[in-house]
């Protein structure tokens, strides 16, 4: 199988799995919406039913109790009377149509999310690869001990916690960087606007990258240790080649493909991490749209009630899946390019 066909097959597999996930999510959203509609039926609805002869006649015709008929009546008004397996693909199709129709309105949210995600991933690469390689080369060095401590330690630290620390230190303590918004108001002009946007992204990007970089670096360290212990490295050293030459010519080529696979598996976690950071810093990306898909209201004698805007939530979820599919396919293609053995039968 050629590399192009292998990438195409992986793309179709990812698309198929993503569609199944989206249909399941759509079905769950519909179930939640139906439950919200049913729970909204109150005593006033029953009084309307008993004062309406035609509603009683309709309930008798359908062989339903008052409760069953009211549920059916309100679900039909909300467009939710059909079975879930019928509504799920219909809802997903409607969400995709809305995304296409209002793509110009959604583009700024998508661009901001992708910018935060891409810059965070680049910084993780720039820091994680050298730290991991040096730690694998210089085992039991101070950097190696630091990495082996920070890798499991950072797993228990959420990005939003680090964001709060960085806001206090860099934003308020030394007043060095802006701590909210995508850019200054009023917006600057020319190249100064792009520099201003970058300054607003420094703390959000650091909040994500400094959490995930240790796990990535530790993964590279373990892969590098396996490669450094192999016979071809010993032979190369015996021939007088420098460690940098060995790393550049051999280690990176063998370490990077598994690293891309690891990145693909953790990509969704990285995306959701950027969503939380987006909400904290008010970047108005997809995380903000996700936040708006939930509404909260104070109910007397009950507390705070939360409800969901099903279509907006489904649209944001669909955009997450699209971003994930695009990034996963790119990583798969890079993996095949860096390791030509993949997908090629002898």
C-alpha positions as CSV (number, residue, x, y, z in Angstrom):
1,X,0.0,0.0,0.0
2,X,1.4,3.4,-1.0
3,X,1.9,6.2,1.6
4,X,-0.8,8.3,-0.1
5,X,-3.4,5.5,0.1
6,X,-2.4,4.8,3.7
7,X,-3.0,8.5,4.7
8,X,-6.3,8.4,2.8
9,X,-7.4,5.3,4.6
10,X,-6.5,6.8,8.0
11,X,-8.4,10.0,7.0
12,X,-11.5,8.0,6.2
13,X,-11.2,6.0,9.4
14,X,-10.9,9.2,11.5
15,X,-13.8,10.8,9.6
16,X,-16.0,7.7,10.2
17,X,-15.2,7.5,13.9
18,X,-15.7,11.3,14.3
19,X,-19.2,11.1,12.6
20,X,-20.2,8.2,14.9
21,X,-19.1,10.2,17.9
22,X,-21.0,13.3,16.7
23,X,-24.1,11.2,16.2
24,X,-23.9,9.8,19.7
25,X,-23.3,13.3,21.1
26,X,-26.3,14.6,19.1
27,X,-28.4,11.8,20.5
28,X,-27.3,12.7,24.0
29,X,-28.1,16.4,23.5
30,X,-31.6,15.5,22.2
31,X,-32.2,13.3,25.2
32,X,-31.2,16.2,27.5
33,X,-33.5,18.5,25.5
34,X,-36.4,16.1,25.8
35,X,-35.9,15.8,29.5
36,X,-35.8,19.6,29.9
37,X,-39.0,19.9,28.0
38,X,-40.7,17.3,30.1
39,X,-39.5,18.8,33.3
40,X,-40.9,22.2,32.3
41,X,-44.5,20.8,32.5
42,X,-46.1,22.4,35.5
43,X,-49.5,22.5,37.2
44,X,-50.6,25.3,34.9
45,X,-50.2,23.0,31.9
46,X,-52.5,20.4,33.6
47,X,-55.1,23.1,34.3
48,X,-55.0,24.1,30.6
49,X,-55.5,20.4,29.6
50,X,-58.5,19.9,31.8
51,X,-60.1,23.1,30.6
52,X,-59.6,22.1,26.9
53,X,-62.1,19.5,25.6
54,X,-60.2,19.1,22.3
55,X,-57.0,18.2,24.2
56,X,-58.9,15.6,26.2
57,X,-60.4,14.2,23.0
58,X,-57.0,14.1,21.4
59,X,-55.6,12.3,24.4
60,X,-58.4,9.7,24.2
61,X,-57.8,9.2,20.5
62,X,-54.1,8.6,21.1
63,X,-54.9,6.3,24.1
64,X,-52.7,8.5,26.4
65,X,-53.0,9.6,30.0
66,X,-53.0,13.4,30.6
67,X,-49.3,13.2,31.6
68,X,-48.3,11.2,28.5
69,X,-50.3,13.6,26.2
70,X,-48.8,16.7,27.7
71,X,-45.3,15.3,27.2
72,X,-46.2,14.5,23.6
73,X,-47.8,17.9,23.1
74,X,-44.8,19.9,24.4
75,X,-42.3,17.7,22.7
76,X,-44.1,18.2,19.4
77,X,-44.2,21.9,19.9
78,X,-40.4,21.8,20.5
79,X,-39.9,19.6,17.4
80,X,-38.7,16.7,19.6
81,X,-41.6,14.2,19.2
82,X,-39.8,11.9,16.8
83,X,-37.5,9.1,18.1
84,X,-34.0,10.0,19.0
85,X,-32.4,7.9,16.2
86,X,-34.4,9.9,13.7
87,X,-33.6,13.3,15.3
88,X,-29.9,12.7,15.8
89,X,-28.8,12.8,12.1
90,X,-31.3,15.6,11.5
91,X,-29.8,17.7,14.3
92,X,-26.3,17.1,13.1
93,X,-27.2,18.0,9.5
94,X,-28.9,21.2,10.7
95,X,-25.8,22.1,12.8
96,X,-23.5,21.6,9.7
97,X,-25.8,23.7,7.6
98,X,-25.7,26.5,10.1
99,X,-21.9,26.3,10.3
100,X,-21.7,26.7,6.5
101,X,-24.3,29.5,6.4
102,X,-22.7,31.6,9.1
103,X,-19.1,30.6,8.4
104,X,-18.1,34.3,8.3
105,X,-19.4,34.9,11.8
106,X,-17.7,31.7,13.1
107,X,-14.4,32.3,11.5
108,X,-13.0,34.7,14.1
109,X,-13.7,32.2,16.9
110,X,-12.1,29.4,14.9
111,X,-9.0,31.5,14.0
112,X,-8.4,32.5,17.6
113,X,-8.7,28.9,18.9
114,X,-6.4,27.6,16.2
115,X,-3.9,30.4,16.9
116,X,-3.8,29.5,20.6
117,X,-3.5,25.8,19.8
118,X,-0.8,26.2,17.2
119,X,1.4,28.5,19.2
120,X,1.1,26.3,22.2
121,X,2.0,23.2,20.3
122,X,5.0,25.0,18.6
123,X,6.3,26.1,22.0
124,X,5.9,22.6,23.4
125,X,8.0,21.3,20.5
126,X,10.7,24.0,20.9
127,X,11.0,23.2,24.6
128,X,10.1,19.6,24.8
129,X,12.4,18.2,22.1
130,X,15.7,19.7,23.4
131,X,14.8,19.0,27.0
132,X,13.8,15.4,26.3
133,X,16.9,14.7,24.1
134,X,19.3,16.3,26.6
135,X,17.7,14.4,29.4
136,X,18.0,11.1,27.5
137,X,21.6,11.9,26.6
138,X,22.7,13.0,30.1
139,X,20.9,10.6,32.3
140,X,21.0,11.3,36.1
141,X,21.9,15.0,35.3
142,X,20.1,17.8,37.2
143,X,17.8,18.4,34.1
144,X,17.0,14.6,34.0
145,X,16.1,14.6,37.6
146,X,14.0,17.8,37.1
147,X,12.2,16.2,34.2
148,X,11.4,12.9,35.9
149,X,10.0,14.9,38.8
150,X,8.0,17.5,36.7
151,X,6.5,15.0,34.3
152,X,4.2,13.2,36.8
153,X,3.8,16.4,38.9
154,X,2.5,18.4,35.9
155,X,-0.1,15.7,35.2
156,X,-2.0,16.7,38.3
157,X,-1.8,20.5,37.6
158,X,-4.6,22.0,35.5
159,X,-3.7,24.7,33.0
160,X,-6.1,27.1,34.5
161,X,-4.2,26.9,37.9
162,X,-1.0,27.9,36.2
163,X,-2.8,30.6,34.3
164,X,-3.9,32.2,37.6
165,X,-0.3,32.1,38.9
166,X,1.1,33.7,35.7
167,X,-1.6,36.3,35.7
168,X,-0.6,37.3,39.3
169,X,3.1,37.3,38.5
170,X,3.4,38.6,35.0
171,X,0.1,40.6,34.8
172,X,-0.3,42.2,38.2
173,X,3.0,41.8,40.1
174,X,5.4,43.2,37.5
175,X,2.7,44.5,35.1
176,X,4.6,43.2,32.1
177,X,1.9,41.6,29.9
178,X,-1.9,42.0,29.3
179,X,-4.0,39.5,31.0
180,X,-7.3,39.6,29.1
181,X,-8.7,40.0,25.7
182,X,-7.5,39.2,22.2
183,X,-6.1,42.7,21.6
184,X,-6.1,46.2,23.0
185,X,-9.0,48.5,22.5
186,X,-9.0,50.5,20.3
187,X,-7.1,48.1,18.0
188,X,-3.7,49.1,16.8
189,X,-2.8,49.4,13.2
190,X,-0.4,47.7,10.9
191,X,2.3,45.4,12.3
192,X,1.7,46.8,15.8
193,X,-1.6,45.1,15.8
194,X,-0.1,41.7,15.3
195,X,2.6,42.4,17.9
196,X,-0.2,43.5,20.3
197,X,-2.1,40.3,19.7
198,X,1.0,38.2,20.3
199,X,1.6,40.1,23.6
200,X,-2.0,39.2,24.6
201,X,-1.3,35.5,23.8
202,X,2.0,35.2,25.7
203,X,0.4,34.2,29.1
204,X,-2.3,32.0,27.6
205,X,0.2,30.1,25.5
206,X,2.6,29.7,28.5
207,X,-0.3,28.5,30.6
208,X,-0.9,25.6,28.2
209,X,2.6,24.8,27.0
210,X,4.3,24.8,30.5
211,X,1.8,22.2,31.6
212,X,2.0,19.8,28.7
213,X,5.7,20.3,27.8
214,X,6.9,18.0,30.6
215,X,4.9,15.0,29.5
216,X,6.0,15.5,26.0
217,X,9.7,15.9,27.0
218,X,9.5,12.8,29.2
219,X,8.1,10.8,26.3
220,X,11.0,12.0,24.1
221,X,13.5,11.2,26.9
222,X,12.3,7.6,27.1
223,X,12.4,7.2,23.3
224,X,15.8,8.8,23.1
225,X,17.2,6.5,25.8
226,X,16.0,3.5,23.8
227,X,17.8,4.9,20.7
228,X,21.0,5.9,22.5
229,X,21.4,2.3,23.9
230,X,21.2,0.8,20.4
231,X,24.2,-0.7,18.6
232,X,24.3,1.8,15.7
233,X,24.8,4.7,18.1
234,X,27.7,2.9,19.7
235,X,29.2,2.3,16.3
236,X,28.8,5.9,15.3
237,X,30.5,7.0,18.5
238,X,33.4,4.6,17.8
239,X,33.8,6.2,14.4
240,X,34.3,9.6,16.0
241,X,30.9,11.2,15.2
242,X,29.8,13.9,17.6
243,X,26.7,13.5,19.7
244,X,25.0,16.3,17.8
245,X,25.6,14.6,14.5
246,X,24.2,11.3,15.8
247,X,21.1,13.1,17.2
248,X,20.6,15.1,14.0
249,X,21.1,12.2,11.6
250,X,19.6,9.3,13.5
251,X,18.0,10.0,16.8
252,X,15.5,12.7,15.7
253,X,14.4,10.6,12.7
254,X,13.6,7.6,15.0
255,X,12.2,9.6,17.9
256,X,9.9,12.1,16.0
257,X,7.4,9.6,14.4
258,X,6.4,8.0,17.8
259,X,6.3,11.5,19.2
260,X,3.7,12.5,16.5
261,X,1.7,9.4,17.4
262,X,1.7,10.4,21.1
263,X,0.7,13.9,20.1
264,X,-2.3,12.5,18.1
265,X,-3.5,10.6,21.1
266,X,-3.3,13.6,23.4
267,X,-4.5,16.2,20.8
268,X,-8.1,16.3,22.0
269,X,-6.8,16.9,25.6
270,X,-4.7,19.7,24.4
271,X,-7.7,21.3,22.5
272,X,-9.9,21.1,25.5
273,X,-7.1,22.6,27.6
274,X,-7.0,25.6,25.3
275,X,-10.7,26.0,25.6
276,X,-10.5,26.6,29.3
277,X,-7.7,29.1,28.8
278,X,-9.7,30.8,26.2
279,X,-12.6,31.3,28.7
280,X,-10.3,32.5,31.5
281,X,-8.5,35.2,29.3
282,X,-11.6,36.2,27.4
283,X,-10.1,35.5,24.0
284,X,-13.5,35.0,22.3
285,X,-12.6,31.7,20.7
286,X,-14.5,28.5,20.6
287,X,-14.2,28.1,24.3
288,X,-16.2,31.3,24.8
289,X,-18.9,30.0,22.4
290,X,-18.9,26.7,24.4
291,X,-19.4,28.8,27.6
292,X,-22.3,30.7,26.0
293,X,-24.0,27.4,25.1
294,X,-24.8,27.0,28.8
295,X,-27.2,29.3,30.5
296,X,-27.6,29.8,34.3
297,X,-30.6,31.2,36.2
298,X,-31.5,31.6,39.8
299,X,-34.6,29.6,40.8
300,X,-36.2,30.7,44.1
301,X,-36.0,28.1,46.8
302,X,-34.0,25.8,44.5
303,X,-30.7,27.5,43.7
304,X,-29.0,27.9,40.4
305,X,-30.5,26.0,37.5
306,X,-28.4,25.2,34.4
307,X,-29.7,24.6,30.9
308,X,-28.0,24.0,27.6
309,X,-28.5,25.6,24.2
310,X,-28.5,22.3,22.2
311,X,-27.8,23.6,18.7
312,X,-25.0,26.0,19.8
313,X,-23.4,23.2,21.9
314,X,-23.6,20.8,18.9
315,X,-22.1,23.4,16.5
316,X,-19.1,24.0,18.9
317,X,-18.7,20.3,19.4
318,X,-18.7,19.8,15.6
319,X,-16.1,22.5,15.1
320,X,-13.9,20.8,17.8
321,X,-14.2,17.5,15.9
322,X,-13.3,19.2,12.6
323,X,-10.2,20.8,14.1
324,X,-9.3,17.5,15.6
325,X,-9.7,15.6,12.3
326,X,-7.7,18.2,10.4
327,X,-4.8,18.2,12.9
328,X,-4.9,14.4,13.3
329,X,-4.7,13.9,9.5
330,X,-1.8,16.4,9.3
331,X,0.1,14.5,12.0
332,X,-0.6,11.2,10.4
333,X,0.7,12.5,7.1
334,X,3.9,13.8,8.8
335,X,4.3,10.4,10.5
336,X,4.1,8.6,7.2
337,X,6.5,11.1,5.6
338,X,9.1,10.8,8.4
339,X,8.8,7.0,8.6
340,X,8.4,5.6,5.0
341,X,8.1,2.1,6.3
342,X,4.5,2.9,7.5
343,X,1.9,1.7,5.1
344,X,4.4,0.1,2.7
345,X,4.2,-3.6,2.3
346,X,7.4,-5.5,1.5
